[in-house]
């Protein structure tokens, strides 16, 4: 009798929430992703491109 393989793990599952669901669109890092204003870039990349995006440092 053939074995039903519909339950077997066939590949990487899609992350819908948590750290695995968000990554930096610039460098691909998963840590410290800024989501505000739909930026989706990590804090290190944000510091590099903040001026070109129009953010102003007051202090």
C-alpha positions in Angstrom: 0.0 0.0 0.0 1.3 3.4 -0.9 2.2 5.9 1.8 0.4 9.2 1.8 3.1 11.9 1.7 0.8 15.0 1.8 1.8 15.6 5.4 5.6 15.6 4.9 7.6 18.7 5.1 8.5 19.7 1.5 10.4 22.9 1.9 10.9 26.0 3.9 7.7 27.4 5.4 6.6 31.0 5.0 7.1 33.2 8.1 4.0 35.3 8.7 5.0 37.0 11.9 8.1 37.4 14.1 11.7 38.3 13.2 11.8 35.8 10.3 9.0 37.7 8.4 10.8 41.0 8.2 14.2 41.7 6.6 16.1 44.7 5.5 15.4 45.5 1.8 18.8 47.0 1.4 21.2 44.4 3.0 19.0 41.4 3.8 19.6 41.4 7.6 16.8 40.2 9.9 17.8 42.2 13.1 16.6 45.7 14.1 14.4 46.3 11.1 12.6 49.7 11.1 9.0 49.3 9.9 7.7 52.8 10.7 6.6 54.7 7.5 7.0 51.3 5.7 10.8 51.8 5.5 11.7 48.1 6.1 15.5 48.8 6.4 17.7 47.9 9.3 19.1 50.5 11.7 22.6 50.4 10.2 21.3 51.0 6.7 19.0 53.7 8.0 21.9 55.7 9.4 23.6 55.6 6.0 20.6 56.7 3.9 18.6 58.9 6.4 19.7 62.2 4.9 18.8 61.1 1.4 15.4 60.0 2.6 14.7 63.4 4.1 15.2 62.7 7.8 16.8 65.5 9.8 19.0 64.9 12.8 18.2 67.5 15.5 20.8 66.6 18.1 
